[in-house]
Amino acid sequence: MNPTKILHVVCGAKIKITWAGVPTATSYRVKRDDGTGFRTIAEVQGDYYIDENVTEWKSYSYLVTVLDGRWESGPSNRVTARI
């Protein structure tokens, strides 16, 4: 099951990404594209991530996958934020 309802909030020089949790998830991988392709930037246990490694006037796209200990889901929808 893929994460759904992925959203972002820009707050100063940070981007907060949130998503609807999946009951079977053991963790989530947050992936970011800053113009060079999607790369994993974090693996978290909860249903949000705050990206503090961002630059003003730049756009970032994010997606999230679910890990359940045995497999990784397909990606969530993509969201794009600009600082």
N, C-alpha and C positions, 0 to 999 in steps of 0.2 A: 504494500500500500504506500503510495507517494504522499508526502506532506501536502497539505492544501492550505488555502487562505494565507499565502505568504504576503507579507506587507513590509513596508519600510517607513521609518520616520527619520528625518534629518534633524539633528539637534546640534547646532554649532558645528564643530569639526568632527562629528561622530555620526554614524548611520546605525540605527537599531533595526535589525531584521527580526520579525516574529512570524510564527506559523502555527497552524493547528497541530497539536501533538498527535502521535499515533500510539495507541495503547501497547503495541508489541515492541515498540522501539527501545533499544538499549542506549542508543545515542543518535546524533544527527551530524551529518557533514555539511558544512557551509562552504559553498564554492563561489568564487568571485571572478569576474572578467573585468579587467581594467584596460582592455584593448589588446591584450595579448593572449586571449583564450581563458576558459574557465580553469581555475586551480583551487584545490582545497586550501582554505585558510584557517579552518578550525573544525574540531570535533567536540560537540557539546552534549550534555545530558538533558538540558532543558529545552524550552520552546522559544528561545530567543538568542540572539548574538549581537553584541555591540562592536562594530568595526571602528576602531580608533586610528587605523593606519590608512588615512585618506588625505587627499590633497584638494585644496580649494579649486573651484572651477573645472573639476574633472568629474566625469560620469563613471559610475560603477554598476555593473549588473550582478545580481545574486541569484542563486538557486540553492535548494536544500535537498539532501537525500536522507533516507532512513536507514539505519543499521540495526539489525536485530541479533547480532552475534553470528549469524550464518550467511547473511546476504546483504547487499546494498540495493535499495529500491531504485527505480527510475527517478528522474529529477522532478522537482516541483515546477510550477510555472516560474518564469523569470520575472524579476522586478528590477527596475533601474532607478538609481538615485543619483542626483547631482549635488555636489557640495558647493 
